[in-house]
């Protein structure tokens, strides 16, 4: 299976969402699945500089789609959805876990319609703050 994990903040930052995503990606890759983690390009460059290597692939995503989707209203959400749909199509993914509810839970219906991919959404950070 071709599996994607889409999140903004990733290693080398350490937190529950980052550790959970890494553990999931590592376990799925060990079972023979093709896994790609999409995250902030700058963080992935830091991983490369540190010499960290994984069983799964990582792909850098510009901060712009994440910021626009989260803070850019309707236009930002549309651009974020477009960026996610492009990544899903380019890597021919079967399923994607999106880490972070806002605003992804609102726009995934449009992405699903454009890609026919199954999405699972995981709350993290500010999404679960009260």
N, C-alpha and C positions, 0 to 999 in steps of 0.2 A: 504494500500500500504506500502511496505517496502522501506524506503528512506534513502540514505546515503549522508552525507556531508563530503567531503574529503578536509582537509586544513592543512597547517603546523602550522601556528600561530593561537592560539585560546585564549579564556579567561584563565587566568585572565588578559592577555594583552588586552588593550582597543584600538580599532580602528574601522574604518568603516566596514571592512570585518568581524571582530569578532562579532560586534554588529548585523550586517546583518545576519550572519549565525545563531547566537543564536536566533534571532527573528524568522527567518524562521523555525528553528527546533522546537521552542516552539509552534508556531502557528500550524504547521503540526501535532505535537503530540496532541495538544488540540482538533484537528479535528478527532482524532482517528487513525492516521497513526503511524506506528512503525518507529521511526527515530533514526539513529545512527550517531553521529558526530565522525569522525576519525581525531585525531590531535596529535601533539607532546606529547609523554608520560610524559615528565617532566612537561609540563604545566598542564596536566590533574591531575598529582600528587599534584600540587599546589592547584588546585581547591578542591581536596579531603581534603587536609590539612586545607583549609579555611572553610570546611564544606558546600560548595556550592552543591546543589542538583537541578536536572532539571527534567522535564517531559519526557525527551528523554535520551537515553543512550549515553555514550561517550566511545570510545575505543582508547587506547593509541597506537600510531604507533612510532616506533623507528625513530629517526632523520635521520638515514642512508638512507632509500629510498628517502626521500625528498631531501637530499643533493646530493645524487648520481644522481637522476633524473635531478636536476637543474644544476649540475656542472660536472657530470661524463661522458659526451659525450654519445655515442651510448650504451655502456655497462651500464652506469648509468641509462639511460632512460629505457633500458630493465629491469633492476632490479626494478626500480620504478613502471613500468607497471606490473611486476609480483606481487609486493606487493599489489598494488591496486586490481588486479584481484583476488588474494587470499582472500582479505577482502570482496569483492563483493560476491564471491562464498560462503564463510563461513557464511555470514549473509543473504544469499538468497535475495539480494536486487533487487528491480524492477527498480529503477532509482537512479542516483548519481549526486549530484552537486559537481563539482570540482572547488575549489576556487584557482585561479592562472592559467594564460594562459601558461606560460613557465615552463617546457616543455610539460605539460600535453596535450595541444591541438595537439601536434605532435604525441603523443603515444596512445591517446585514441582509435584510430581506431583498433589497435592491441588488446587493452583491451576489446573493444566491441566485436570483433570477438571471443575472448576467453570466453566471459561471456554472450553475447546477452542481455546486459543491456543498457538502454538509459542513456546518459550522457549529462549534461548541464554544460558549462564552464563559470565561472564568472571571469572577470579580477579584479585584486586587486593589490595594492601597486606598486611595480616596473614594473608590466605589463603595467601600464597606465602612467608611467613617460615619459616625452619627453626630 
